Amino acid sequence: MDKMEKASEKKKGFVKEFTDFLQTFGVIGLAIGFVIGVASSAVVNSLVKDLINPIVGLVLPTGNLASLNATVTSPVSGKPSVFLYGDFISQVIYFIVIALVVFLMYKQLKHMGLAKL
């Protein structure tokens, strides 16, 4: 019986330690933030791909920002290399919009007194 009681105490200790970990490090809040971040990432991705890129594409000769590229032929092998700088610019715009959304969310949380940075 003595060994069973110690095992039971050890289990309670582990469960207690785990719940303390969750509370101390805000893992639940982190998980919720991650899920919201994934969802907002999909919205921002659609915003950039479906709205911003076509608007920018109106003034481009190709009509599509993501399709801008430069082809350089290697003098050694004679094979062409394609640099997709339009796609890179799209990803930079995507990053800037995500950073702006995170900043605005932080400002709102700070205004409500929930941000601790």
C-alpha positions in Angstrom: 0.0 0.0 0.0 2.9 2.3 0.8 4.2 2.1 -2.8 0.7 2.7 -4.3 0.3 5.8 -2.2 3.7 7.1 -3.4 2.7 6.4 -7.0 -0.6 8.2 -6.5 1.2 11.2 -5.0 3.7 11.2 -7.9 0.8 11.2 -10.3 -0.9 14.1 -8.5 2.5 15.8 -8.5 2.9 15.4 -12.2 -0.7 16.6 -13.0 -0.3 19.5 -10.6 3.1 20.4 -12.1 1.6 20.2 -15.6 -1.4 22.4 -14.8 1.0 24.9 -13.1 3.1 24.9 -16.3 0.0 25.6 -18.4 -1.0 28.5 -16.1 2.5 30.0 -15.7 3.5 30.1 -19.3 0.0 30.8 -20.7 0.1 27.8 -23.1 -3.7 27.9 -23.6 -3.5 31.6 -24.6 -0.6 30.7 -26.9 -2.6 28.0 -28.5 -5.6 30.3 -29.1 -3.2 32.9 -30.5 -1.7 30.4 -32.8 -5.1 29.3 -34.2 -6.2 32.9 -34.7 -2.8 33.6 -36.3 -3.3 30.8 -38.8 -6.8 32.0 -39.6 -5.7 35.6 -40.1 -2.7 34.5 -42.2 -5.2 32.9 -44.6 -7.2 36.1 -44.8 -4.1 38.2 -45.4 -2.8 35.8 -48.0 -6.1 36.1 -49.9 -6.0 39.9 -49.5 -2.5 40.1 -51.1 -3.1 37.4 -53.7 -6.6 38.3 -54.8 -6.8 42.1 -54.2 -3.4 43.8 -53.9 -1.5 41.8 -56.6 -4.2 42.4 -59.3 -4.4 46.1 -58.5 -0.6 46.4 -58.8 -0.9 44.2 -61.9 -3.0 46.9 -63.6 0.0 49.1 -64.1 2.4 46.3 -65.1 2.9 45.1 -68.7 2.4 41.4 -67.6 -0.8 42.2 -65.7 0.3 40.1 -62.8 2.8 41.0 -60.1 3.7 37.4 -59.2 4.6 36.6 -62.7 7.4 39.2 -63.0 10.7 37.6 -63.7 14.1 38.0 -65.2 15.8 35.4 -67.3 19.6 35.2 -67.4 21.5 32.8 -69.6 24.6 31.3 -68.1 27.7 32.0 -70.2 29.2 28.8 -69.0 26.4 26.2 -69.6 24.1 28.2 -71.8 21.2 27.3 -69.6 18.7 30.0 -68.6 18.0 30.9 -65.0 14.7 32.5 -64.1 14.6 34.9 -61.2 11.0 35.3 -60.0 11.3 38.7 -58.4 7.6 39.4 -58.8 6.8 36.5 -56.5 9.4 37.8 -54.0 7.8 41.2 -54.0 4.4 39.6 -53.4 5.9 37.7 -50.4 7.4 41.0 -49.0 3.9 42.7 -49.3 2.4 39.7 -47.6 5.0 40.0 -44.7 4.4 43.7 -44.3 0.6 43.2 -44.1 1.0 40.4 -41.6 3.4 42.6 -39.5 0.9 45.5 -39.7 -2.0 43.2 -38.5 0.1 41.9 -35.6 1.1 45.5 -34.7 -2.6 46.7 -34.8 -3.7 43.7 -32.7 -0.9 44.5 -30.2 -1.9 48.1 -30.0 -5.5 47.1 -29.3 -4.5 44.6 -26.6 -2.3 47.3 -25.1 -5.1 49.8 -25.1 -7.4 47.2 -23.3 -4.6 46.6 -20.8 -4.0 43.0 -21.8 -0.6 43.3 -23.5 2.4 42.9 -21.1 5.3 43.9 -23.3 
